[in-house]
Amino acid sequence: MFLQAQPLNQALPNSTTLWEVLWAGETITDVFVIMTLIFGALMFYCFFEKYFFLKRISGKSSNFLANIADCIHDNRIESAQDLCIRTPTPESRMVSEGLSRIEKSVAEITTAVKNQKELDVFQIKKNMFRFDTTPFVAIVLGLLGSGVSLVNILLSGSQFLQ
């Protein structure tokens, strides 16, 4: 009785959209909005790039090591090396390094496998700095843009008082 609700199909007379709010500021605030959106898109790109990279290298064949063991037991070291080359996983690269030094000492084989492991870990961690810096820069730009917008609002409000 006291509250007269408007029909649902009518829009409120002074409602604003998110698009209007984003671009209602001056040029400097629009620059901050654009930069924040760019950094957000870059973050999504980095995430999906690393996700698909990890998915690609993690695909291992269920019987890879069994096939390598069969080749070694049959003294077919060359075919085991070929199998390692055809399988693009970190596991196969480490086994390949070990197989290439099969005639040498255990310490040298262990060192070669550890070095290959370090190379694979480095390749996986490559470009991870983007995950650290991009969200930080986006947050700082958002805060800076909010501060600039607040100063602009306060300055425009002080002009009305004069």
Disulfide bonds with the S-S distance in Angstrom:
none
